[in-house]
């Protein structure tokens, strides 16, 4: 992943309503959500929601599929994995990135 792609994703997620929309879409996974469902769950006005969905789509964080007259929004799992990999690529000086708490739990078992 290039820096510019990561920056676009972080900018898209850097707004509270948009982050809430994205988290809701991620929770639904492959099932996806229609804008009307997102509107009902989050109470975001339709015009604002349309703008947020466009921003998430342009950042490649979500996909959209047309099913007859409906649009279904789903998370882009490849982008989620790429973004996680980008963040962790040089993490912890090449050592395991486990926190001290998780290490204690693993040793206790």
C-alpha positions in Angstrom: 0.0 0.0 0.0 1.3 3.5 -0.9 1.2 6.3 1.6 -1.3 8.2 -0.5 -3.8 5.3 -0.3 -3.5 5.1 3.5 -3.8 8.9 3.8 -7.0 8.9 1.7 -8.5 6.1 3.9 -7.6 7.9 7.1 -9.0 11.2 5.8 -12.2 9.5 4.9 -12.4 7.9 8.4 -11.5 11.1 10.1 -15.0 12.4 10.4 -17.2 11.1 13.2 -20.4 10.4 11.2 -18.5 8.8 8.4 -16.6 6.6 10.8 -19.9 5.6 12.3 -21.3 4.7 8.9 -18.2 2.7 8.1 -18.2 0.8 11.3 -21.9 -0.1 10.8 -21.2 -1.3 7.3 -18.2 -3.4 8.5 -20.5 -4.9 11.2 -22.9 -6.1 8.6 -20.1 -7.7 6.5 -21.1 -9.4 3.3 -24.8 -8.8 3.9 -24.2 -5.1 3.4 -26.6 -2.3 4.0 -28.8 -0.1 1.9 -28.7 3.7 2.5 -32.2 3.6 3.9 -31.1 1.1 6.5 -28.1 3.2 7.5 -30.4 6.3 7.7 -32.8 4.4 10.0 -30.0 3.2 12.3 -27.9 6.4 12.5 -30.4 9.1 11.7 -28.1 10.8 9.2 -30.0 12.9 6.6 -30.1 11.4 3.2 -28.1 14.1 1.4 -25.4 14.0 4.1 -25.3 10.2 4.1 -24.9 10.1 0.3 -21.9 12.4 0.6 -20.3 10.2 3.4 -20.9 7.0 1.3 -19.3 8.7 -1.7 -16.2 9.6 0.4 -15.9 6.1 1.8 -16.3 4.6 -1.7 -13.7 7.0 -3.2 -11.2 6.0 -0.5 -11.8 2.3 -1.5 -13.1 1.4 2.0 -16.5 0.2 0.8 -17.9 -1.4 -2.3 -21.4 -0.7 -3.8 -23.6 -3.1 -5.8 -26.8 -2.3 -7.5 -29.6 -4.8 -7.0 -32.5 -3.6 -9.2 -33.3 -0.2 -7.7 -31.3 -0.7 -4.5 -27.7 0.1 -3.7 -26.0 -2.3 -1.3 -22.8 -1.1 0.5 -20.3 -3.6 1.8 -16.9 -3.2 3.4 -13.9 -3.8 1.1 -12.0 -6.5 3.0 -8.9 -6.2 0.9 -8.6 -2.5 1.8 -9.1 -3.3 5.5 -6.3 -5.9 5.4 -4.0 -3.7 3.4 -4.5 -0.8 5.8 -3.9 -3.0 8.8 -0.8 -4.4 7.1 0.4 -0.9 6.3 0.0 0.2 10.0 1.8 -2.9 11.4 4.5 -3.3 8.7 7.3 -2.0 10.9 5.7 -2.4 14.2 7.6 -3.2 17.4 11.0 -3.4 15.8 10.2 -6.7 14.1 9.1 -8.3 17.4 5.6 -9.7 18.2 3.1 -6.8 18.6 1.4 -8.4 21.6 0.7 -6.1 24.5 2.1 -7.0 28.0 -1.4 -8.0 29.1 -2.0 -10.4 26.3 1.5 -12.0 26.9 0.5 -12.5 30.6 -2.7 -14.2 29.6 -0.9 -16.5 27.1 1.7 -17.5 29.8 -1.0 -18.1 32.4 -2.8 -20.7 30.2 
